[in-house]
Amino acid sequence: MSKSQRNKGASGEREVCRIIREQLGVEVSRNLNQTREGGADIKLPPYSLEIKRRARIGSIYEWMEQSQKSCADGEKPIVICRADRRDWLVVMPISQFLQLVKTNN
């Protein structure tokens, strides 16, 4: 991975942290040891967030597998991704989505 790719990824993670802080009032931070030690990009209990900022979105299933591997017991995987000049998207298993909808209805 090139330095510019790492910088773009880190910038995306900071952007998502800011959005979460502004919209939910919850302070979250990047996992600065993720390259060396592994784990999720951001932890937002009970969720394990994998953040992807790319020119194009295409490897969603691989990213979801990465997020699932980063989950501790009881955590739920979520991929948050954004292509260049596009809005952020959230990807999660449908069972998890349905549980969120059921809980909020």
WODASUL-V858844 format. One record per helix or strand of 3 or more residues. SS is the DSSP state (H for helix, E for strand). FROM is the first residue (numbers start at 1). TO is the last residue. If there is no record, write none. Layout:
BEGIN
SS_FROM_TO / SS_FROM_TO
END
This chain:
BEGIN
H_3_24 / H_34_37 / E_42_44 / E_47_54 / H_60_69 / E_76_83 / E_89_91 / H_94_103
END
